[in-house]
Amino acid sequence: MLDLRQVFSVTDFLRNHKELIARVTETRKPVVLTVKGKPALVIQDAESYQELMDRLQAAEAGDK
């Protein structure tokens, strides 16, 4: 489930990118960036993303 405390505007990200990148790296929780109040992007640390892709690939392979 998405943690609504991890939602920021792109403007906030541009102003505080070092802090937000450090937060994502430390917590390994994705951050949602919004444009005009609507979700537009998800930022996630590379290791967590790779784990997610590996799990998806394994799940897809199990379905076949």
All heavy atoms as TSV, in Angstrom:
chain	resi	resn	atom	element	x	y	z
A	1	MET	N	N	0.845	-1.177	0.000
A	1	MET	CA	C	0.000	0.000	0.000
A	1	MET	C	C	0.891	1.242	0.000
A	1	MET	O	O	1.933	1.279	0.627
A	1	MET	CB	C	-0.923	-0.008	1.212
A	1	MET	CG	C	-1.740	1.257	1.334
A	1	MET	SD	S	-3.173	1.101	2.386
A	1	MET	CE	C	-4.349	0.557	1.184
A	2	LEU	N	N	0.426	2.254	-0.674
A	2	LEU	CA	C	1.159	3.505	-0.795
A	2	LEU	C	C	1.048	4.323	0.486
A	2	LEU	O	O	-0.042	4.497	1.025
A	2	LEU	CB	C	0.588	4.299	-1.971
A	2	LEU	CG	C	1.250	5.621	-2.284
A	2	LEU	CD1	C	2.704	5.393	-2.693
A	2	LEU	CD2	C	0.499	6.306	-3.399
A	3	ASP	N	N	2.172	4.794	0.960
A	3	ASP	CA	C	2.214	5.645	2.153
A	3	ASP	C	C	2.042	7.091	1.695
A	3	ASP	O	O	2.908	7.647	1.027
A	3	ASP	CB	C	3.548	5.455	2.869
A	3	ASP	CG	C	3.663	6.250	4.152
A	3	ASP	OD1	O	2.778	7.085	4.440
A	3	ASP	OD2	O	4.652	6.033	4.865
A	4	LEU	N	N	0.929	7.706	2.057
A	4	LEU	CA	C	0.646	9.059	1.600
A	4	LEU	C	C	1.615	10.096	2.161
A	4	LEU	O	O	1.659	11.224	1.676
A	4	LEU	CB	C	-0.800	9.443	1.915
A	4	LEU	CG	C	-1.845	8.620	1.166
A	4	LEU	CD1	C	-3.249	9.060	1.569
A	4	LEU	CD2	C	-1.670	8.736	-0.332
A	5	ARG	N	N	2.416	9.715	3.139
A	5	ARG	CA	C	3.450	10.624	3.632
A	5	ARG	C	C	4.634	10.654	2.677
A	5	ARG	O	O	5.542	11.445	2.829
A	5	ARG	CB	C	3.911	10.198	5.019
A	5	ARG	CG	C	2.816	10.358	6.078
A	5	ARG	CD	C	3.216	9.744	7.365
A	5	ARG	NE	N	3.272	8.293	7.134
A	5	ARG	CZ	C	3.519	7.387	8.060
A	5	ARG	NH1	N	3.762	7.766	9.283
A	5	ARG	NH2	N	3.539	6.102	7.782
A	6	GLN	N	N	4.619	9.789	1.689
A	6	GLN	CA	C	5.695	9.697	0.707
A	6	GLN	C	C	5.255	10.252	-0.646
A	6	GLN	O	O	5.677	9.771	-1.677
A	6	GLN	CB	C	6.143	8.242	0.551
A	6	GLN	CG	C	6.620	7.600	1.840
A	6	GLN	CD	C	7.969	8.124	2.270
A	6	GLN	OE1	O	8.127	9.291	2.595
A	6	GLN	NE2	N	8.949	7.265	2.269
A	7	VAL	N	N	4.399	11.244	-0.651
A	7	VAL	CA	C	3.919	11.878	-1.878
A	7	VAL	C	C	4.367	13.330	-1.867
A	7	VAL	O	O	4.118	14.060	-0.906
A	7	VAL	CB	C	2.380	11.784	-1.995
A	7	VAL	CG1	C	1.885	12.496	-3.241
A	7	VAL	CG2	C	1.925	10.326	-1.999
A	8	PHE	N	N	5.038	13.730	-2.936
A	8	PHE	CA	C	5.578	15.085	-3.036
A	8	PHE	C	C	5.357	15.607	-4.453
A	8	PHE	O	O	5.302	14.831	-5.412
A	8	PHE	CB	C	7.086	15.097	-2.749
A	8	PHE	CG	C	7.435	14.541	-1.411
A	8	PHE	CD1	C	7.741	13.196	-1.252
A	8	PHE	CD2	C	7.448	15.361	-0.297
A	8	PHE	CE1	C	8.059	12.673	-0.018
A	8	PHE	CE2	C	7.756	14.843	0.963
A	8	PHE	CZ	C	8.063	13.501	1.090
A	9	SER	N	N	5.283	16.896	-4.583
A	9	SER	CA	C	5.183	17.483	-5.918
A	9	SER	C	C	6.563	17.455	-6.576
A	9	SER	O	O	7.598	17.380	-5.891
A	9	SER	CB	C	4.678	18.922	-5.842
A	9	SER	OG	O	5.662	19.754	-5.257
A	10	VAL	N	N	6.575	17.521	-7.890
A	10	VAL	CA	C	7.843	17.589	-8.614
A	10	VAL	C	C	8.600	18.844	-8.178
A	10	VAL	O	O	9.826	18.818	-8.025
A	10	VAL	CB	C	7.614	17.558	-10.143
A	10	VAL	CG1	C	8.882	17.889	-10.891
A	10	VAL	CG2	C	7.092	16.203	-10.573
A	11	THR	N	N	7.883	19.921	-7.935
A	11	THR	CA	C	8.513	21.155	-7.466
A	11	THR	C	C	9.232	20.923	-6.142
A	11	THR	O	O	10.386	21.350	-5.971
A	11	THR	CB	C	7.473	22.280	-7.324
A	11	THR	OG1	O	6.829	22.475	-8.585
A	11	THR	CG2	C	8.099	23.571	-6.863
A	12	ASP	N	N	8.581	20.232	-5.203
A	12	ASP	CA	C	9.231	19.900	-3.926
A	12	ASP	C	C	10.474	19.055	-4.166
A	12	ASP	O	O	11.506	19.253	-3.523
A	12	ASP	CB	C	8.280	19.142	-2.996
A	12	ASP	CG	C	7.203	20.012	-2.403
A	12	ASP	OD1	O	7.364	21.251	-2.387
A	12	ASP	OD2	O	6.187	19.444	-1.950
A	13	PHE	N	N	10.357	18.095	-5.077
A	13	PHE	CA	C	11.497	17.235	-5.381
A	13	PHE	C	C	12.662	18.059	-5.924
A	13	PHE	O	O	13.810	17.872	-5.517
A	13	PHE	CB	C	11.119	16.140	-6.374
A	13	PHE	CG	C	12.270	15.264	-6.745
A	13	PHE	CD1	C	12.722	14.290	-5.876
A	13	PHE	CD2	C	12.928	15.435	-7.951
A	13	PHE	CE1	C	13.804	13.487	-6.201
A	13	PHE	CE2	C	14.008	14.643	-8.287
A	13	PHE	CZ	C	14.449	13.667	-7.411
A	14	LEU	N	N	12.379	18.967	-6.842
A	14	LEU	CA	C	13.445	19.781	-7.414
A	14	LEU	C	C	14.109	20.661	-6.357
A	14	LEU	O	O	15.332	20.856	-6.388
A	14	LEU	CB	C	12.895	20.642	-8.554
A	14	LEU	CG	C	12.460	19.865	-9.796
A	14	LEU	CD1	C	11.791	20.791	-10.791
A	14	LEU	CD2	C	13.630	19.136	-10.434
A	15	ARG	N	N	13.335	21.158	-5.430
A	15	ARG	CA	C	13.885	22.021	-4.374
A	15	ARG	C	C	14.656	21.222	-3.325
A	15	ARG	O	O	15.605	21.729	-2.730
A	15	ARG	CB	C	12.760	22.773	-3.684
A	15	ARG	CG	C	12.165	23.849	-4.532
A	15	ARG	CD	C	11.086	24.592	-3.782
A	15	ARG	NE	N	10.475	25.586	-4.647
A	15	ARG	CZ	C	9.222	25.975	-4.563
A	15	ARG	NH1	N	8.424	25.484	-3.620
A	15	ARG	NH2	N	8.744	26.874	-5.389
A	16	ASN	N	N	14.232	19.990	-3.065
A	16	ASN	CA	C	14.795	19.188	-1.967
A	16	ASN	C	C	15.287	17.819	-2.437
A	16	ASN	O	O	15.196	16.842	-1.701
A	16	ASN	CB	C	13.723	18.988	-0.887
A	16	ASN	CG	C	13.167	20.296	-0.394
A	16	ASN	OD1	O	13.890	21.152	0.077
A	16	ASN	ND2	N	11.866	20.474	-0.536
A	17	HIS	N	N	15.802	17.747	-3.648
A	17	HIS	CA	C	16.137	16.444	-4.221
A	17	HIS	C	C	17.156	15.660	-3.394
A	17	HIS	O	O	17.030	14.451	-3.253
A	17	HIS	CB	C	16.594	16.572	-5.678
A	17	HIS	CG	C	17.873	17.314	-5.861
A	17	HIS	ND1	N	17.929	18.690	-5.901
A	17	HIS	CD2	C	19.142	16.869	-5.994
A	17	HIS	CE1	C	19.179	19.062	-6.066
A	17	HIS	NE2	N	19.932	17.982	-6.122
A	18	LYS	N	N	18.136	16.321	-2.821
A	18	LYS	CA	C	19.139	15.591	-2.035
A	18	LYS	C	C	18.497	14.915	-0.831
A	18	LYS	O	O	18.780	13.747	-0.532
A	18	LYS	CB	C	20.259	16.523	-1.591
A	18	LYS	CG	C	21.143	16.965	-2.735
A	18	LYS	CD	C	22.238	17.874	-2.264
A	18	LYS	CE	C	23.073	18.340	-3.443
A	18	LYS	NZ	N	24.143	19.259	-3.021
A	19	GLU	N	N	17.628	15.628	-0.136
A	19	GLU	CA	C	16.940	15.072	1.034
A	19	GLU	C	C	16.025	13.913	0.640
A	19	GLU	O	O	16.007	12.871	1.307
A	19	GLU	CB	C	16.120	16.167	1.713
A	19	GLU	CG	C	15.307	15.683	2.894
A	19	GLU	CD	C	14.387	16.774	3.432
A	19	GLU	OE1	O	14.769	17.952	3.383
A	19	GLU	OE2	O	13.293	16.412	3.891
A	20	LEU	N	N	15.271	14.083	-0.441
A	20	LEU	CA	C	14.341	13.028	-0.843
A	20	LEU	C	C	15.072	11.795	-1.358
A	20	LEU	O	O	14.654	10.667	-1.084
A	20	LEU	CB	C	13.357	13.559	-1.882
A	20	LEU	CG	C	12.351	14.565	-1.339
A	20	LEU	CD1	C	11.519	15.179	-2.464
A	20	LEU	CD2	C	11.432	13.924	-0.317
A	21	ILE	N	N	16.158	12.002	-2.079
A	21	ILE	CA	C	16.950	10.853	-2.538
A	21	ILE	C	C	17.545	10.125	-1.339
A	21	ILE	O	O	17.528	8.881	-1.289
A	21	ILE	CB	C	18.037	11.297	-3.530
A	21	ILE	CG1	C	17.374	11.708	-4.853
A	21	ILE	CG2	C	19.065	10.190	-3.759
A	21	ILE	CD1	C	18.305	12.377	-5.839
A	22	ALA	N	N	18.026	10.847	-0.357
A	22	ALA	CA	C	18.562	10.218	0.854
A	22	ALA	C	C	17.473	9.435	1.572
A	22	ALA	O	O	17.711	8.321	2.059
A	22	ALA	CB	C	19.161	11.278	1.782
A	23	ARG	N	N	16.267	9.992	1.631
A	23	ARG	CA	C	15.142	9.306	2.289
A	23	ARG	C	C	14.816	7.992	1.581
A	23	ARG	O	O	14.659	6.958	2.227
A	23	ARG	CB	C	13.910	10.206	2.286
A	23	ARG	CG	C	12.699	9.539	2.908
A	23	ARG	CD	C	11.454	10.356	2.760
A	23	ARG	NE	N	11.627	11.645	3.423
A	23	ARG	CZ	C	10.639	12.431	3.797
A	23	ARG	NH1	N	9.403	12.070	3.563
A	23	ARG	NH2	N	10.871	13.569	4.383
A	24	VAL	N	N	14.728	8.038	0.259
A	24	VAL	CA	C	14.411	6.828	-0.507
A	24	VAL	C	C	15.508	5.784	-0.331
A	24	VAL	O	O	15.224	4.604	-0.143
A	24	VAL	CB	C	14.206	7.170	-2.006
A	24	VAL	CG1	C	14.139	5.919	-2.855
A	24	VAL	CG2	C	12.956	8.004	-2.187
A	25	THR	N	N	16.746	6.222	-0.369
A	25	THR	CA	C	17.872	5.302	-0.214
A	25	THR	C	C	17.875	4.665	1.173
A	25	THR	O	O	18.098	3.459	1.308
A	25	THR	CB	C	19.198	6.047	-0.455
A	25	THR	OG1	O	19.167	6.618	-1.767
A	25	THR	CG2	C	20.387	5.117	-0.337
A	26	GLU	N	N	17.608	5.459	2.193
A	26	GLU	CA	C	17.633	4.956	3.569
A	26	GLU	C	C	16.443	4.057	3.891
A	26	GLU	O	O	16.598	2.991	4.472
A	26	GLU	CB	C	17.650	6.136	4.544
A	26	GLU	CG	C	17.750	5.718	5.993
A	26	GLU	CD	C	17.789	6.915	6.919
A	26	GLU	OE1	O	18.458	7.907	6.581
A	26	GLU	OE2	O	17.148	6.850	7.988
A	27	THR	N	N	15.242	4.485	3.513
A	27	THR	CA	C	14.036	3.744	3.885
A	27	THR	C	C	13.694	2.629	2.915
A	27	THR	O	O	12.955	1.719	3.267
A	27	THR	CB	C	12.815	4.676	3.962
A	27	THR	OG1	O	12.528	5.190	2.655
A	27	THR	CG2	C	13.038	5.797	4.953
A	28	ARG	N	N	14.217	2.729	1.685
A	28	ARG	CA	C	13.906	1.787	0.610
A	28	ARG	C	C	12.412	1.790	0.271
A	28	ARG	O	O	11.893	0.846	-0.296
A	28	ARG	CB	C	14.387	0.383	0.948
A	28	ARG	CG	C	15.899	0.334	1.163
A	28	ARG	CD	C	16.406	-1.056	1.277
A	28	ARG	NE	N	16.251	-1.690	-0.033
A	28	ARG	CZ	C	16.279	-3.005	-0.219
A	28	ARG	NH1	N	16.469	-3.804	0.789
A	28	ARG	NH2	N	16.118	-3.509	-1.419
A	29	LYS	N	N	11.733	2.880	0.605
A	29	LYS	CA	C	10.317	3.044	0.274
A	29	LYS	C	C	10.202	4.005	-0.904
A	29	LYS	O	O	10.859	5.049	-0.915
A	29	LYS	CB	C	9.534	3.598	1.463
A	29	LYS	CG	C	9.445	2.641	2.622
A	29	LYS	CD	C	8.629	3.236	3.737
A	29	LYS	CE	C	8.544	2.259	4.904
A	29	LYS	NZ	N	7.766	2.820	6.009
A	30	PRO	N	N	9.372	3.667	-1.874
A	30	PRO	CA	C	9.225	4.555	-3.029
A	30	PRO	C	C	8.539	5.865	-2.654
A	30	PRO	O	O	7.812	5.948	-1.665
A	30	PRO	CB	C	8.360	3.753	-3.994
A	30	PRO	CG	C	7.643	2.774	-3.149
A	30	PRO	CD	C	8.530	2.486	-1.976
A	31	VAL	N	N	8.820	6.878	-3.449
A	31	VAL	CA	C	8.213	8.191	-3.300
A	31	VAL	C	C	7.421	8.475	-4.572
A	31	VAL	O	O	7.901	8.221	-5.676
A	31	VAL	CB	C	9.307	9.268	-3.100
A	31	VAL	CG1	C	8.742	10.666	-3.242
A	31	VAL	CG2	C	9.967	9.101	-1.745
A	32	VAL	N	N	6.220	8.985	-4.413
A	32	VAL	CA	C	5.392	9.369	-5.553
A	32	VAL	C	C	5.541	10.866	-5.765
A	32	VAL	O	O	5.445	11.647	-4.825
A	32	VAL	CB	C	3.909	9.017	-5.308
A	32	VAL	CG1	C	3.041	9.518	-6.447
A	32	VAL	CG2	C	3.742	7.520	-5.120
A	33	LEU	N	N	5.794	11.244	-7.012
A	33	LEU	CA	C	5.859	12.656	-7.366
A	33	LEU	C	C	4.608	13.020	-8.145
A	33	LEU	O	O	4.168	12.262	-9.016
A	33	LEU	CB	C	7.100	12.945	-8.206
A	33	LEU	CG	C	8.444	12.629	-7.552
A	33	LEU	CD1	C	9.578	13.023	-8.485
A	33	LEU	CD2	C	8.586	13.312	-6.211
A	34	THR	N	N	4.062	14.177	-7.829
A	34	THR	CA	C	2.838	14.624	-8.485
A	34	THR	C	C	3.114	15.820	-9.387
A	34	THR	O	O	4.037	16.596	-9.171
A	34	THR	CB	C	1.772	15.025	-7.453
A	34	THR	OG1	O	2.264	16.122	-6.673
A	34	THR	CG2	C	1.404	13.869	-6.539
A	35	VAL	N	N	2.291	15.914	-10.417
A	35	VAL	CA	C	2.284	17.074	-11.302
A	35	VAL	C	C	0.862	17.602	-11.300
A	35	VAL	O	O	-0.077	16.850	-11.605
A	35	VAL	CB	C	2.723	16.689	-12.732
A	35	VAL	CG1	C	2.588	17.881	-13.679
A	35	VAL	CG2	C	4.146	16.160	-12.734
A	36	LYS	N	N	0.714	18.827	-10.915
A	36	LYS	CA	C	-0.604	19.460	-10.808
A	36	LYS	C	C	-1.545	18.631	-9.932
A	36	LYS	O	O	-2.717	18.442	-10.234
A	36	LYS	CB	C	-1.203	19.703	-12.186
A	36	LYS	CG	C	-0.400	20.686	-13.011
A	36	LYS	CD	C	-1.040	20.975	-14.337
A	36	LYS	CE	C	-0.175	21.980	-15.095
A	36	LYS	NZ	N	-0.722	22.267	-16.421
A	37	GLY	N	N	-0.992	18.070	-8.852
A	37	GLY	CA	C	-1.783	17.335	-7.877
A	37	GLY	C	C	-2.116	15.899	-8.236
A	37	GLY	O	O	-2.774	15.203	-7.474
A	38	LYS	N	N	-1.635	15.433	-9.391
A	38	LYS	CA	C	-1.924	14.059	-9.814
A	38	LYS	C	C	-0.646	13.239	-9.836
A	38	LYS	O	O	0.406	13.729	-10.266
A	38	LYS	CB	C	-2.557	14.061	-11.208
A	38	LYS	CG	C	-3.902	14.745	-11.239
A	38	LYS	CD	C	-4.514	14.684	-12.610
A	38	LYS	CE	C	-5.874	15.394	-12.588
A	38	LYS	NZ	N	-6.524	15.345	-13.887
A	39	PRO	N	N	-0.716	11.985	-9.392
A	39	PRO	CA	C	0.476	11.137	-9.411
A	39	PRO	C	C	1.041	11.039	-10.824
A	39	PRO	O	O	0.296	10.827	-11.786
A	39	PRO	CB	C	-0.035	9.775	-8.952
A	39	PRO	CG	C	-1.330	10.051	-8.265
A	39	PRO	CD	C	-1.894	11.279	-8.901
A	40	ALA	N	N	2.361	11.229	-10.947
A	40	ALA	CA	C	2.984	11.202	-12.265
A	40	ALA	C	C	4.190	10.269	-12.328
A	40	ALA	O	O	4.405	9.618	-13.341
A	40	ALA	CB	C	3.410	12.607	-12.669
A	41	LEU	N	N	4.958	10.196	-11.247
A	41	LEU	CA	C	6.197	9.422	-11.242
A	41	LEU	C	C	6.384	8.719	-9.909
A	41	LEU	O	O	5.905	9.192	-8.885
A	41	LEU	CB	C	7.407	10.346	-11.441
A	41	LEU	CG	C	7.434	11.199	-12.690
A	41	LEU	CD1	C	8.474	12.288	-12.537
A	41	LEU	CD2	C	7.741	10.351	-13.891
A	42	VAL	N	N	7.107	7.615	-9.952
A	42	VAL	CA	C	7.513	6.932	-8.728
A	42	VAL	C	C	9.030	6.863	-8.741
A	42	VAL	O	O	9.630	6.465	-9.741
A	42	VAL	CB	C	6.929	5.502	-8.642
A	42	VAL	CG1	C	7.478	4.770	-7.438
A	42	VAL	CG2	C	5.416	5.553	-8.610
A	43	ILE	N	N	9.629	7.257	-7.636
A	43	ILE	CA	C	11.079	7.161	-7.497
A	43	ILE	C	C	11.356	6.077	-6.461
A	43	ILE	O	O	10.791	6.084	-5.377
A	43	ILE	CB	C	11.687	8.501	-7.060
A	43	ILE	CG1	C	11.442	9.529	-8.153
A	43	ILE	CG2	C	13.168	8.340	-6.754
A	43	ILE	CD1	C	12.054	10.858	-7.898
A	44	GLN	N	N	12.227	5.158	-6.845
A	44	GLN	CA	C	12.529	4.013	-5.994
A	44	GLN	C	C	14.021	3.741	-6.084
A	44	GLN	O	O	14.635	3.953	-7.134
A	44	GLN	CB	C	11.736	2.806	-6.495
A	44	GLN	CG	C	11.876	1.574	-5.672
A	44	GLN	CD	C	10.955	0.464	-6.164
A	44	GLN	OE1	O	10.554	0.444	-7.314
A	44	GLN	NE2	N	10.637	-0.452	-5.288
A	45	ASP	N	N	14.618	3.248	-5.000
A	45	ASP	CA	C	16.040	2.919	-5.052
A	45	ASP	C	C	16.251	1.728	-5.986
A	45	ASP	O	O	15.372	0.885	-6.174
A	45	ASP	CB	C	16.597	2.634	-3.652
A	45	ASP	CG	C	16.077	1.354	-3.065
A	45	ASP	OD1	O	14.912	1.335	-2.636
A	45	ASP	OD2	O	16.839	0.369	-3.038
A	46	ALA	N	N	17.414	1.707	-6.612
A	46	ALA	CA	C	17.704	0.719	-7.650
A	46	ALA	C	C	17.650	-0.718	-7.138
A	46	ALA	O	O	17.142	-1.615	-7.826
A	46	ALA	CB	C	19.064	1.007	-8.277
A	47	GLU	N	N	18.139	-0.961	-5.937
A	47	GLU	CA	C	18.152	-2.324	-5.393
A	47	GLU	C	C	16.729	-2.842	-5.172
A	47	GLU	O	O	16.411	-3.981	-5.541
A	47	GLU	CB	C	18.941	-2.366	-4.092
A	47	GLU	CG	C	19.149	-3.768	-3.560
A	47	GLU	CD	C	20.017	-3.783	-2.314
A	47	GLU	OE1	O	20.778	-2.829	-2.070
A	47	GLU	OE2	O	19.932	-4.783	-1.572
A	48	SER	N	N	15.866	-2.013	-4.608
A	48	SER	CA	C	14.469	-2.416	-4.400
A	48	SER	C	C	13.765	-2.647	-5.726
A	48	SER	O	O	12.966	-3.576	-5.868
A	48	SER	CB	C	13.715	-1.355	-3.603
A	48	SER	OG	O	14.220	-1.258	-2.303
A	49	TYR	N	N	14.059	-1.798	-6.700
A	49	TYR	CA	C	13.454	-1.963	-8.028
A	49	TYR	C	C	13.882	-3.292	-8.640
A	49	TYR	O	O	13.057	-4.035	-9.170
A	49	TYR	CB	C	13.852	-0.797	-8.934
A	49	TYR	CG	C	13.304	-0.938	-10.331
A	49	TYR	CD1	C	11.967	-0.662	-10.601
A	49	TYR	CD2	C	14.109	-1.364	-11.376
A	49	TYR	CE1	C	11.452	-0.804	-11.878
A	49	TYR	CE2	C	13.609	-1.504	-12.648
A	49	TYR	CZ	C	12.281	-1.223	-12.900
A	49	TYR	OH	O	11.778	-1.376	-14.167
A	50	GLN	N	N	15.174	-3.622	-8.539
A	50	GLN	CA	C	15.655	-4.882	-9.104
A	50	GLN	C	C	15.011	-6.071	-8.411
A	50	GLN	O	O	14.615	-7.039	-9.064
A	50	GLN	CB	C	17.183	-4.981	-9.004
A	50	GLN	CG	C	17.736	-6.200	-9.705
A	50	GLN	CD	C	17.413	-6.209	-11.188
A	50	GLN	OE1	O	17.725	-5.262	-11.889
A	50	GLN	NE2	N	16.781	-7.264	-11.678
A	51	GLU	N	N	14.857	-6.003	-7.084
A	51	GLU	CA	C	14.190	-7.079	-6.356
A	51	GLU	C	C	12.749	-7.239	-6.836
A	51	GLU	O	O	12.261	-8.360	-7.006
A	51	GLU	CB	C	14.220	-6.803	-4.856
A	51	GLU	CG	C	15.585	-6.946	-4.234
A	51	GLU	CD	C	15.634	-6.491	-2.787
A	51	GLU	OE1	O	14.577	-6.147	-2.202
A	51	GLU	OE2	O	16.744	-6.467	-2.231
A	52	LEU	N	N	12.072	-6.126	-7.051
A	52	LEU	CA	C	10.694	-6.160	-7.548
A	52	LEU	C	C	10.629	-6.804	-8.933
A	52	LEU	O	O	9.771	-7.646	-9.188
A	52	LEU	CB	C	10.124	-4.741	-7.585
A	52	LEU	CG	C	8.698	-4.586	-8.077
A	52	LEU	CD1	C	7.715	-5.305	-7.167
A	52	LEU	CD2	C	8.356	-3.104	-8.173
A	53	MET	N	N	11.549	-6.431	-9.805
A	53	MET	CA	C	11.565	-7.009	-11.158
A	53	MET	C	C	11.877	-8.502	-11.111
A	53	MET	O	O	11.284	-9.290	-11.857
A	53	MET	CB	C	12.600	-6.282	-12.032
A	53	MET	CG	C	12.237	-4.854	-12.364
A	53	MET	SD	S	10.734	-4.708	-13.372
A	53	MET	CE	C	9.527	-4.298	-12.140
A	54	ASP	N	N	12.787	-8.907	-10.229
A	54	ASP	CA	C	13.111	-10.331	-10.086
A	54	ASP	C	C	11.892	-11.117	-9.601
A	54	ASP	O	O	11.605	-12.209	-10.107
A	54	ASP	CB	C	14.274	-10.531	-9.112
A	54	ASP	CG	C	15.597	-10.009	-9.652
A	54	ASP	OD1	O	15.695	-9.725	-10.869
A	54	ASP	OD2	O	16.543	-9.854	-8.838
A	55	ARG	N	N	11.159	-10.554	-8.627
A	55	ARG	CA	C	9.952	-11.219	-8.117
A	55	ARG	C	C	8.884	-11.309	-9.207
A	55	ARG	O	O	8.214	-12.338	-9.333
A	55	ARG	CB	C	9.423	-10.476	-6.901
A	55	ARG	CG	C	10.327	-10.620	-5.684
A	55	ARG	CD	C	9.897	-9.777	-4.521
A	55	ARG	NE	N	8.524	-10.018	-4.135
A	55	ARG	CZ	C	7.817	-9.227	-3.360
A	55	ARG	NH1	N	8.348	-8.129	-2.870
A	55	ARG	NH2	N	6.586	-9.523	-3.049
A	56	LEU	N	N	8.727	-10.259	-9.980
A	56	LEU	CA	C	7.755	-10.274	-11.072
A	56	LEU	C	C	8.119	-11.316	-12.107
A	56	LEU	O	O	7.265	-12.088	-12.550
A	56	LEU	CB	C	7.677	-8.881	-11.710
A	56	LEU	CG	C	6.757	-8.760	-12.919
A	56	LEU	CD1	C	5.315	-9.077	-12.544
A	56	LEU	CD2	C	6.866	-7.375	-13.517
A	57	GLN	N	N	9.369	-11.373	-12.469
A	57	GLN	CA	C	9.829	-12.360	-13.459
A	57	GLN	C	C	9.597	-13.797	-12.951
A	57	GLN	O	O	9.123	-14.652	-13.671
A	57	GLN	CB	C	11.292	-12.156	-13.792
A	57	GLN	CG	C	11.798	-13.056	-14.890
A	57	GLN	CD	C	13.243	-12.779	-15.245
A	57	GLN	OE1	O	13.966	-12.128	-14.483
A	57	GLN	NE2	N	13.661	-13.260	-16.385
A	58	ALA	N	N	9.899	-14.022	-11.680
A	58	ALA	CA	C	9.684	-15.351	-11.092
A	58	ALA	C	C	8.198	-15.697	-11.053
A	58	ALA	O	O	7.818	-16.838	-11.350
A	58	ALA	CB	C	10.269	-15.408	-9.685
A	59	ALA	N	N	7.360	-14.733	-10.730
A	59	ALA	CA	C	5.913	-14.969	-10.688
A	59	ALA	C	C	5.374	-15.269	-12.077
A	59	ALA	O	O	4.553	-16.169	-12.256
A	59	ALA	CB	C	5.186	-13.764	-10.092
A	60	GLU	N	N	5.863	-14.528	-13.063
A	60	GLU	CA	C	5.424	-14.770	-14.447
A	60	GLU	C	C	5.888	-16.122	-14.942
A	60	GLU	O	O	5.168	-16.805	-15.658
A	60	GLU	CB	C	5.898	-13.647	-15.356
A	60	GLU	CG	C	5.178	-12.342	-15.156
A	60	GLU	CD	C	5.700	-11.210	-16.001
A	60	GLU	OE1	O	6.844	-11.311	-16.522
A	60	GLU	OE2	O	4.981	-10.212	-16.146
A	61	ALA	N	N	7.087	-16.527	-14.567
A	61	ALA	CA	C	7.622	-17.828	-14.985
A	61	ALA	C	C	6.825	-18.952	-14.333
A	61	ALA	O	O	6.614	-20.011	-14.943
A	61	ALA	CB	C	9.091	-17.945	-14.613
A	62	GLY	N	N	6.338	-18.738	-13.118
A	62	GLY	CA	C	5.540	-19.741	-12.420
A	62	GLY	C	C	4.155	-19.912	-13.007
A	62	GLY	O	O	3.539	-20.960	-12.865
A	63	ASP	N	N	3.653	-18.880	-13.678
A	63	ASP	CA	C	2.326	-18.943	-14.295
A	63	ASP	C	C	2.316	-19.751	-15.575
A	63	ASP	O	O	1.272	-20.157	-16.051
A	63	ASP	CB	C	1.816	-17.519	-14.609
A	63	ASP	CG	C	1.445	-16.755	-13.344
A	63	ASP	OD1	O	1.264	-17.397	-12.293
A	63	ASP	OD2	O	1.321	-15.524	-13.427
A	64	LYS	N	N	3.476	-19.969	-16.139
A	64	LYS	CA	C	3.542	-20.654	-17.454
A	64	LYS	C	C	3.659	-22.142	-17.313
A	64	LYS	O	O	4.002	-22.739	-16.423
A	64	LYS	CB	C	4.713	-20.105	-18.257
A	64	LYS	CG	C	4.488	-18.649	-18.607
A	64	LYS	CD	C	5.647	-18.104	-19.396
A	64	LYS	CE	C	5.388	-16.634	-19.674
A	64	LYS	NZ	N	6.447	-15.991	-20.359
